[in-house]
Amino acid sequence: MKKIMPQSGVPNYSDLINPTLKVLQSLGGSGKNDEIYDEVIKLLNLPDSAIDVPHGEGSQSELEYRLAWARTYLKKYGAIDNSARAVWSVASAYMNVEELDINEVIRKVKSLHPATKTSKPVSKTISEVNESEFPDEIKPWRKKLYDILINMDSFAFERLSQRLLRESGFTHVVVTKKSGDGGIDGFGKLKINGIFSFNIAFQCKRYKDSSPIGSPAIRDFRGSLTSNIEKAIFITTSTFSKAAKAEASEPGKLQIDLMEGEEFISKLAECGIGVKEVKDYEIDENYFATV
């Protein structure tokens, strides 16, 4: 039976479980979030109208949010796992599995984590899932940090981006004067392996609007770059539309690297900038039930 696509055009999380497993298998058994995202879009032939739907007022698209739920269910089911470097890998027993029984996956996960129980789990959309249970990648602290970021002074956000770039290996990072010209917000140098160095320019924009950034903003940024700039980075608290991503990587033009809000938050945590890790434990309820 053909699945009915939700009105937004974004597949339900349950309909993304098997495609997620399939693309990880096709990637050689492992992949990062952006690789999974790109390959699922190709596999399901999703239109731009579905890809660019924002998730509420957060820093993710609805598709990214639902994919996070799909990965969480696959992980709790035991089909995939993730490393400290955010690389997802398929468990050996599932490398050649063509299709999982979605009802069985959800039944098993909900038996291990009763807080996720709903009356009709397969038909539920992400927004209907009990909010007391969060995907592994989307914890309450991320939402709180996102709220802090979008309410920061714009110049403070530029300085924060400057600090993050320094912690990530950039040197001579300078934030330009408060001009509000919509162009370059700073400059720096990136040295690779202590040998090769590149002149970089960056733009960092704090957006309260959850709509994805379109291709005109990318073109405007590229148009502000001078001939001595070899690399460019556009940092935002928001997301980028499919058209913006295509424009940023347009062949024959200066390539612009993009950092969306969720990646920015992850990098802050990775570098320990304003964020401190608190150790926690996940209880294996199944173990205690069968010991």
Phi, psi and chi 1 to 4 in degrees:
 res  aa     phi    psi   chi1   chi2   chi3   chi4
   1 MET       -  135.6 -178.0 -178.2  -66.8      -
   2 LYS   -73.5  133.1 -175.2  177.3  179.5 -179.0
   3 LYS   -74.2  141.3  -65.8 -178.0 -174.8  -62.0
   4 ILE   -87.3  122.1  -61.3  175.0      -      -
   5 MET   -73.4  135.6 -169.2   71.3   75.5      -
   6 PRO   -55.8  158.9  -24.1   34.8      -      -
   7 GLN   -55.8  -34.8 -170.2  172.6    4.6      -
   8 SER   -71.9  -16.6   66.7      -      -      -
   9 GLY    88.0   -4.9      -      -      -      -
  10 VAL   -90.8  124.0 -175.1      -      -      -
  11 PRO   -60.5  148.6  -21.4   33.0      -      -
  12 ASN   -65.2  157.2  -68.5  -24.2      -      -
  13 TYR   -57.6  -35.4   80.2   97.6      -      -
  14 SER   -65.3  -31.8   55.4      -      -      -
  15 ASP   -80.7   -4.1  -63.8  -31.4      -      -
  16 LEU  -102.7   -6.3  -69.9  168.0      -      -
  17 ILE   -65.2  -53.6  -70.4  174.9      -      -
  18 ASN   -67.1  -42.2  -87.5  -45.6      -      -
  19 PRO   -59.4  -36.7  -29.5   37.9      -      -
  20 THR   -63.4  -45.8  -63.3      -      -      -
  21 LEU   -62.3  -42.4  179.1   62.4      -      -
  22 LYS   -62.8  -43.7 -170.8  179.9  -67.4  -72.6
  23 VAL   -71.3  -33.8  -60.0      -      -      -
  24 LEU   -64.6  -38.6  -82.3  170.3      -      -
  25 GLN   -63.2  -43.1  -69.3  168.8  -24.1      -
  26 SER   -69.4  -23.2   69.9      -      -      -
  27 LEU   -84.7    7.5  -72.9  166.8      -      -
  28 GLY    96.1   10.5      -      -      -      -
  29 GLY   102.0   -2.7      -      -      -      -
  30 SER  -154.1  158.8   64.8      -      -      -
  31 GLY  -177.7  161.6      -      -      -      -
  32 LYS   -97.0  168.8  -57.7 -164.3   77.3  171.1
  33 ASN   -53.4  -45.8  -72.2   -3.9      -      -
  34 ASP   -67.4  -33.3   56.3  -13.6      -      -
  35 GLU   -68.1  -43.4  -65.6  174.5  -56.5      -
  36 ILE   -61.3  -45.5  -63.1  168.6      -      -
  37 TYR   -56.9  -51.5  174.0   82.2      -      -
  38 ASP   -62.5  -42.9  -69.5  -19.7      -      -
  39 GLU   -72.2  -33.4  -67.8  -56.9  -46.5      -
  40 VAL   -66.4  -39.8  165.2      -      -      -
  41 ILE   -59.7  -44.0  -71.0  173.1      -      -
  42 LYS   -66.5  -45.4  -67.6  177.0 -172.2  175.5
  43 LEU   -60.6  -44.0  178.9   64.7      -      -
  44 LEU   -91.8   -3.7  -59.3 -179.0      -      -
  45 ASN    52.3   49.9 -165.7   26.8      -      -
  46 LEU   -73.7  137.8  -63.4  176.4      -      -
  47 PRO   -77.7  161.2   30.2  -36.8      -      -
  48 ASP   -56.4  -35.7  -67.6    0.2      -      -
  49 SER   -61.4  -27.8   57.5      -      -      -
  50 ALA   -87.2  -36.6      -      -      -      -
  51 ILE   -65.9  -35.8  -63.0  168.7      -      -
  52 ASP   -92.6    7.0  -66.1  -21.0      -      -
  53 VAL   -70.7  120.1  174.8      -      -      -
  54 PRO   -75.8  153.7   27.8  -33.7      -      -
  55 HIS   -93.3   99.5  173.4   67.7      -      -
  56 GLY    54.0 -130.2      -      -      -      -
  57 GLU  -109.1   18.0  -62.4  179.0   -7.2      -
  58 GLY   -84.8 -171.6      -      -      -      -
  59 SER  -100.3   20.0   57.0      -      -      -
  60 GLN  -124.8  159.8  -74.9 -174.4  -49.7      -
  61 SER   -83.0  162.0   68.5      -      -      -
  62 GLU   -63.2  -35.2 -172.5   64.5   24.0      -
  63 LEU   -64.0  -44.9  176.9   60.2      -      -
  64 GLU   -60.7  -40.7  -71.5  171.1  -38.2      -
  65 TYR   -64.9  -43.4 -171.8   67.0      -      -
  66 ARG   -72.2  -32.7  -64.2 -176.5 -174.2 -166.9
  67 LEU   -64.6  -34.7  -82.5  169.4      -      -
  68 ALA   -62.8  -39.4      -      -      -      -
  69 TRP   -66.2  -41.4  -89.2  107.0      -      -
  70 ALA   -61.5  -42.9      -      -      -      -
  71 ARG   -64.8  -38.1  -71.4 -169.3  -66.7  -91.3
  72 THR   -63.6  -44.2  -67.0      -      -      -
  73 TYR   -64.2  -41.9  -90.2   78.0      -      -
  74 LEU   -63.0  -38.7  -79.2  166.9      -      -
  75 LYS   -67.5  -46.1  178.2 -179.4  177.9  179.6
  76 LYS   -69.2  -24.0  -68.6 -179.8  177.1  179.0
  77 TYR   -77.0  -23.4 -175.7   68.7      -      -
  78 GLY   100.8    7.3      -      -      -      -
  79 ALA   -83.7  -29.3      -      -      -      -
  80 ILE  -137.7  166.0   66.5  173.8      -      -
  81 ASP  -146.2  165.6 -159.3    0.7      -      -
  82 ASN  -130.8  147.4   61.3  -40.6      -      -
  83 SER   -91.7  175.3   68.5      -      -      -
  84 ALA   -63.9  -20.2      -      -      -      -
  85 ARG   -94.7   18.9  -65.5 -171.1  177.6 -175.1
  86 ALA    61.5   34.4      -      -      -      -
  87 VAL  -102.7  124.2  174.6      -      -      -
  88 TRP   -91.9  139.0  -65.9   90.4      -      -
  89 SER  -134.6  147.9   58.8      -      -      -
  90 VAL   -85.4  132.4 -178.5      -      -      -
  91 ALA   -62.4  142.3      -      -      -      -
  92 SER   -54.2  -35.5   57.7      -      -      -
  93 ALA   -67.7  -14.9      -      -      -      -
  94 TYR  -113.4    6.3  -67.6   89.0      -      -
  95 MET   -64.5  -30.4  -95.4  -54.5  -68.9      -
  96 ASN  -112.1   12.6  -63.1  -49.1      -      -
  97 VAL   -78.4  122.2  172.7      -      -      -
  98 GLU   -76.9  -38.3  -69.2 -171.7    8.3      -
  99 GLU  -155.9  135.4 -170.1  168.4  -77.3      -
 100 LEU   -92.6  153.2  -64.0  171.3      -      -
 101 ASP   -80.6  106.3 -178.8  -28.0      -      -
 102 ILE   -60.8  -41.0  -59.3  -55.9      -      -
 103 ASN   -58.9  -39.8  -76.9  -63.9      -      -
 104 GLU   -68.0  -40.8  169.3   59.4   20.6      -
 105 VAL   -59.4  -50.3  171.4      -      -      -
 106 ILE   -67.9  -38.7  -64.7  176.0      -      -
 107 ARG   -61.1  -45.0 -175.6 -157.7   64.1   74.9
 108 LYS   -66.2  -44.7  179.4  177.9  177.6 -179.4
 109 VAL   -63.6  -40.7  172.2      -      -      -
 110 LYS   -71.3  -26.8  -69.3 -175.3 -176.4  -58.6
 111 SER   -71.7  -28.3   70.8      -      -      -
 112 LEU   -84.0  -28.0  -62.3  174.3      -      -
 113 HIS  -131.3   82.3  -57.0  -88.6      -      -
 114 PRO   -54.9  -24.6  -24.2   34.9      -      -
 115 ALA   -63.8  -17.4      -      -      -      -
 116 THR   -90.9    2.3   62.8      -      -      -
 117 LYS   -65.1  134.9  -75.0 -176.9  178.9  177.6
 118 THR  -138.3  165.9   56.5      -      -      -
 119 SER   -72.2  -35.3   56.3      -      -      -
 120 LYS  -132.9   77.4  -64.1  179.8 -179.6  179.1
 121 PRO   -60.0  -38.7   21.4  -32.9      -      -
 122 VAL   -68.3  -33.9  175.8      -      -      -
 123 SER   -88.9   -7.0   63.3      -      -      -
 124 LYS   -71.8  142.3  -68.4  -71.3 -175.9 -179.3
 125 THR   -90.0  169.2   64.0      -      -      -
 126 ILE   -57.8  -40.8  -78.2  -61.2      -      -
 127 SER   -66.5  -16.8   59.7      -      -      -
 128 GLU   -94.0   -7.7  -65.6  171.4  -66.7      -
 129 VAL   -70.5  142.0  175.3      -      -      -
 130 ASN   -52.4  119.0 -170.2  -27.5      -      -
 131 GLU   -72.5   -4.2  -73.8  -62.5  -35.0      -
 132 SER   -75.7  -11.7   65.5      -      -      -
 133 GLU  -115.3  124.7  177.9   76.6    4.5      -
 134 PHE  -114.0  147.4  -67.2   86.0      -      -
 135 PRO   -57.0  152.9  -23.7   34.2      -      -
 136 ASP   -54.3  -33.9  -71.4  -10.8      -      -
 137 GLU   -89.1   -8.8  -54.3  152.4   65.8      -
 138 ILE  -123.8   85.1  -54.4  171.1      -      -
 139 LYS   -99.5  159.5  -62.1  -61.5 -176.3 -177.0
 140 PRO   -54.8  -32.8  -27.9   36.1      -      -
 141 TRP   -64.0  -29.9   69.9  -94.3      -      -
 142 ARG   -67.2  -42.0  -62.0 -178.2   73.1   92.5
 143 LYS   -65.0  -41.2  177.4   62.2  169.1   65.6
 144 LYS   -63.6  -42.8 -176.3  175.3 -178.8  179.7
 145 LEU   -66.0  -38.6 -180.0   52.8      -      -
 146 TYR   -59.8  -44.7  168.4   74.7      -      -
 147 ASP   -60.6  -37.8  -69.3  -21.4      -      -
 148 ILE   -65.6  -44.3  -68.8  171.4      -      -
 149 LEU   -62.5  -45.5  -66.7  176.1      -      -
 150 ILE   -72.8  -14.5   63.7  171.3      -      -
 151 ASN  -102.0    4.1  -72.8  -65.1      -      -
 152 MET   -71.4  155.6  -71.2  179.9   72.0      -
 153 ASP   -62.0  140.5  172.9   77.6      -      -
 154 SER   -60.3  -36.3   58.5      -      -      -
 155 PHE   -72.0  -32.6 -166.3   51.4      -      -
 156 ALA   -66.2  -37.5      -      -      -      -
 157 PHE   -65.1  -36.0 -176.5   68.2      -      -
 158 GLU   -63.7  -41.6  -69.5  174.1    9.9      -
 159 ARG   -67.1  -36.1  -66.0 -162.7  -54.9  -87.3
 160 LEU   -64.8  -41.3  179.7   61.4      -      -
 161 SER   -63.5  -38.4  -61.2      -      -      -
 162 GLN   -59.7  -44.9  176.5 -171.6   41.0      -
 163 ARG   -63.7  -42.7  166.7   75.5 -174.0  -81.0
 164 LEU   -63.6  -40.6 -177.4   61.4      -      -
 165 LEU   -65.1  -40.1  -69.4  174.6      -      -
 166 ARG   -60.7  -46.4  -78.2 -162.9  175.9  110.9
 167 GLU   -65.2  -21.3  -64.9  -76.3   -4.0      -
 168 SER   -94.0    7.3  -59.2      -      -      -
 169 GLY   107.7    3.1      -      -      -      -
 170 PHE   -84.8  151.0  -68.3   75.4      -      -
 171 THR  -127.2  166.1   61.9      -      -      -
 172 HIS    50.6   41.4  -58.0   91.1      -      -
 173 VAL   -82.1  121.0 -175.1      -      -      -
 174 VAL  -125.0  132.2  178.0      -      -      -
 175 VAL   -92.0  131.2  171.9      -      -      -
 176 THR   -70.6  166.4   57.9      -      -      -
 177 LYS   -64.3  154.8  -69.5 -176.2  178.4  179.0
 178 LYS   -65.1   93.9 -139.0  172.4  177.0 -179.1
 179 SER  -112.5  -27.2   58.0      -      -      -
 180 GLY    66.2   27.2      -      -      -      -
 181 ASP   -84.8   -4.6   59.6    3.4      -      -
 182 GLY    75.9    7.7      -      -      -      -
 183 GLY  -106.2 -126.5      -      -      -      -
 184 ILE   -72.6  133.3  -62.4  170.5      -      -
 185 ASP  -103.2  -14.9  -70.0  -38.2      -      -
 186 GLY  -174.6  168.4      -      -      -      -
 187 PHE  -132.6  164.2  -59.5   93.5      -      -
 188 GLY  -175.8 -173.2      -      -      -      -
 189 LYS  -129.0  142.4  -76.1 -173.5  179.0  -68.8
 190 LEU  -117.1  120.6  172.8   60.2      -      -
 191 LYS  -108.8  128.0 -158.6  159.9 -168.8  175.2
 192 ILE  -109.6  126.2  -59.5  176.8      -      -
 193 ASN    55.7   25.4  -64.1  -31.4      -      -
 194 GLY    69.2   11.2      -      -      -      -
 195 ILE  -123.8  -60.9  -59.1  173.8      -      -
 196 PHE   -87.5  133.5  -55.9  103.7      -      -
 197 SER  -127.6  148.1   63.3      -      -      -
 198 PHE  -131.1  142.0  -59.5   92.7      -      -
 199 ASN   -80.8  127.2  -68.4  -38.2      -      -
 200 ILE  -123.1  153.7   62.5  106.1      -      -
 201 ALA  -128.3  147.5      -      -      -      -
 202 PHE  -136.2  151.7   61.5   90.3      -      -
 203 GLN  -124.4  132.1 -175.9  174.7   46.9      -
 204 CYS  -130.0  119.0   39.7      -      -      -
 205 LYS  -124.1  127.1  -64.0  -57.8  174.1 -169.0
 206 ARG   -95.8  114.9  172.8 -169.0   53.7   80.3
 207 TYR  -115.4  127.7  -72.8   95.9      -      -
 208 LYS   -82.4  -25.1  -71.5 -168.0  175.6 -177.5
 209 ASP   -71.9  127.9 -176.5   -0.6      -      -
 210 SER   -81.7   -5.0   60.0      -      -      -
 211 SER   -64.3  142.3  -60.0      -      -      -
 212 PRO   -65.6  150.5   21.9  -32.0      -      -
 213 ILE   -75.7  132.5  -64.4  171.5      -      -
 214 GLY   -92.1  178.3      -      -      -      -
 215 SER   -65.3  -30.2   54.0      -      -      -
 216 PRO   -57.0  -37.3  -28.1   37.4      -      -
 217 ALA   -65.2  -35.3      -      -      -      -
 218 ILE   -68.4  -43.0  -55.7  -61.3      -      -
 219 ARG   -64.3  -40.2  -72.5 -166.3  -69.6  -89.7
 220 ASP   -63.0  -42.9  -70.8  -15.0      -      -
 221 PHE   -64.2  -46.2  178.3   39.2      -      -
 222 ARG   -61.3  -37.7 -175.8 -176.8  -80.5  122.5
 223 GLY   -66.8  -21.1      -      -      -      -
 224 SER   -87.5   -8.2   69.4      -      -      -
 225 LEU   -80.7  140.5  -58.5  173.3      -      -
 226 THR   -91.6  168.2   54.7      -      -      -
 227 SER   -66.2  -18.8   58.9      -      -      -
 228 ASN   -84.8   -5.0   66.7  -43.9      -      -
 229 ILE   -84.3  124.5  -62.2  -60.3      -      -
 230 GLU  -103.2  -24.2  -61.4  159.6  -69.0      -
 231 LYS  -137.6  148.6  -63.2  -74.5 -176.3 -178.6
 232 ALA  -138.8  144.0      -      -      -      -
 233 ILE  -131.3  131.6  -52.8  170.0      -      -
 234 PHE  -111.9  115.1 -162.8  129.0      -      -
 235 ILE  -108.8  135.8  -58.7  168.9      -      -
 236 THR  -147.8  159.3 -178.7      -      -      -
 237 THR   -83.5  -10.8   52.4      -      -      -
 238 SER   -97.3 -151.7 -175.2      -      -      -
 239 THR  -125.8  171.6   60.2      -      -      -
 240 PHE  -114.3  139.6  -65.2   97.0      -      -
 241 SER   -70.7  166.1   69.0      -      -      -
 242 LYS   -60.1  -39.8 -177.9  180.0  177.8 -178.1
 243 ALA   -64.8  -37.2      -      -      -      -
 244 ALA   -66.0  -41.0      -      -      -      -
 245 LYS   -66.0  -37.5  -68.4  176.4 -179.1  178.0
 246 ALA   -67.1  -40.8      -      -      -      -
 247 GLU   -65.1  -39.5  176.7   63.6   36.0      -
 248 ALA   -64.7  -29.3      -      -      -      -
 249 SER  -109.7   20.5   58.3      -      -      -
 250 GLU   -59.9  123.8 -179.2   72.2   22.2      -
 251 PRO   -59.3  141.0  -23.4   34.7      -      -
 252 GLY    88.8   -7.8      -      -      -      -
 253 LYS  -115.5  160.8  -62.4 -179.7 -179.1  178.8
 254 LEU   -60.2  123.0  178.6   64.8      -      -
 255 GLN   -71.8  136.3  -56.1  -68.0  -72.4      -
 256 ILE  -116.3  121.3  -63.2  177.1      -      -
 257 ASP   -79.6  141.4  -69.6  -54.9      -      -
 258 LEU  -116.3  135.3  -53.3  176.2      -      -
 259 MET  -125.9  110.9 -178.3 -179.0  -71.8      -
 260 GLU   -84.2  171.5  -63.9 -178.4  -40.1      -
 261 GLY   -56.0  -44.2      -      -      -      -
 262 GLU   -65.7  -37.7  -76.7  -57.7  -57.7      -
 263 GLU   -68.5  -38.0 -174.1 -179.8   -1.9      -
 264 PHE   -61.1  -44.8 -172.4   80.0      -      -
 265 ILE   -63.5  -41.9  -71.1  172.3      -      -
 266 SER   -63.0  -39.1  -66.9      -      -      -
 267 LYS   -68.9  -36.9  -68.7  -64.3  -70.4 -177.6
 268 LEU   -60.4  -43.8  -72.4  176.0      -      -
 269 ALA   -66.5  -42.4      -      -      -      -
 270 GLU   -61.8  -38.8 -178.7 -176.4  -40.8      -
 271 CYS   -89.1   -5.7  -63.0      -      -      -
 272 GLY    67.9   34.2      -      -      -      -
 273 ILE   -92.4  104.8  -58.4  173.1      -      -
 274 GLY    70.7    7.1      -      -      -      -
 275 VAL  -135.2  132.2  179.0      -      -      -
 276 LYS  -121.7  129.8 -176.4  166.6   64.2  174.8
 277 GLU   -71.8  135.9 -176.5  178.7    6.5      -
 278 VAL  -115.6  121.3  178.2      -      -      -
 279 LYS   -68.3  138.6 -173.4  157.3 -174.6  166.4
 280 ASP  -140.7  170.8 -160.1   -1.5      -      -
 281 TYR  -131.5  142.7  -68.9   90.4      -      -
 282 GLU  -100.7  127.5 -178.8  179.8  -84.9      -
 283 ILE   -87.2  128.5  -61.1  172.9      -      -
 284 ASP   -86.7   89.1 -176.5  -11.8      -      -
 285 GLU   -63.5  -31.4  -63.4  178.8   41.4      -
 286 ASN   -64.3  -36.9 -172.5   50.4      -      -
 287 TYR   -61.4  -47.3  169.6   79.2      -      -
 288 PHE   -69.6  -25.0  -69.4  101.7      -      -
 289 ALA   -79.0  -21.1      -      -      -      -
 290 THR  -118.0    1.3   57.3      -      -      -
 291 VAL   -63.9      -   66.7      -      -      -
